């Protein structure tokens, strides 16, 4: 039994022995399976990740990860050995994301306030407010 990488959404990938955060090795049956596995390594799914050993015991918890790169090799039997190179985000990268999220929220709030102002003005013009 192998260690298992568990992503935030519950997706599980079986790790080859000797895997580390910077070298998560997964053996996929086909190229299509590899691409499907790669597609699961989204920003959201890498916000929280854990590794369980063969006995199901959690041996690693990680958060705020980035996929830096991947390397794949097609084996003689057609399977694909892929190494996903992950790393933890720096504090600056995390702060940039938080600032971006705040700006987006502010824009949404500004739009809602403008819409509310227009609605109140229209009501006042129609005599709906004194």
N, C-alpha and C positions, 0 to 999 in steps of 0.2 A: 504494500500500500504506500502511496506517495503523499507528500505534503500537498495541501490544497490552498490555493489563493482564493479568497472570497471578497468580491467587490461589494460596494455599497448596496447595489440592487439585488444582491444575492447570487449573482453569477459566480460559478465556481470553475476554476481552471486547475488541472492537475499539474503540479510542478515536478520537474525532473530533479534528481538528487543534485546537491551542490548549489542550489539556487540561492541567490542573495538579492537584496533590494535593487542593486544596480545590474543584476543579471538573472532575471526571472525566466527560467527556461521551461518552455512548454512544448510537448510533442503533440502535434495535431495530425489526425488521419489524412487530411487533404488540404490543399491550398485554400479551398473555400472555407473549411473549418477554421484555418488560421486567420483568414480575413474576418470571419465572424467574431472570433476571439479578440482580435485587434480592435474591432469596432466597439467592443464592450469597454475598452479602456478610455472612457470619456472623462471629461473634467469632473462631472458629477459623480461618476463611479469611483474616481480616484480621491474623492474627498475623504472617504473612509475605506480602509482595506484591512483585512486580517489574514493571517496564515494559520492554518490548523495542521497539526501533525497527523500521522497515520492513525493515531488513536482518537482523533477528534479534539485534542486539547489545543487551545489557542496558544501559539508560541510567538506571535508577533502581531502588534497593532500599529497601524500607520494612518496618518491623516495628511491632507494637503499635499498630495503627490502630483508629480508631472511625469508624463511619458516623454523622455528625451529622444529616444530612438528605438528601433528594433532591427534585428538582424535575423534573417531566415535562411535556412539551408534545406534544400530538398534532398532527402535521404534516398538511397538506392531502392528501397521498398516503396517509395512514393510518399512517405510521411514527411511532414515538415517540422523541423526543429527550429523553434523561434526563441530568441532571447530578447525580452523586453527590458530596456534600460530605464528604470524609474529613479526618481530622486525626490526628496522633500522640497517643497517650495521655500524660498528664502522669505524672511520677514518683509522685505521690500516688495516681493511679488504678491504676498498676501495683502499688504496694505494697498497696493495698486488696485487689486480686485475689489477690496472693500470700498475704496474711493469711487471706483467705477459703478459699483452697485448703488452707492449713495446718490451719485449724480443721476442715475437712471430713475431712482425713486423720486428725487426732487423734480425731474421733468414730468413724471406722471402726476405728481401732486400739483404742480403748476398748471398743467392742462386741466385737471379736475377743478381747480379753483377758478380758472378762467371760464370754464363751462358753467359753473355755478353762478358766477357773476353775470354772465349773459342771461341765464334763466331768470335770475332775480330782476334784472333790468327789464326783460320782456314782460314779466308779471306786473311790474310797477307801471309800465307804459299802458298796459291793458286795464289798469285800474284795480288790479288784484291785490295791491298793497297800498296802504295809506301812509 
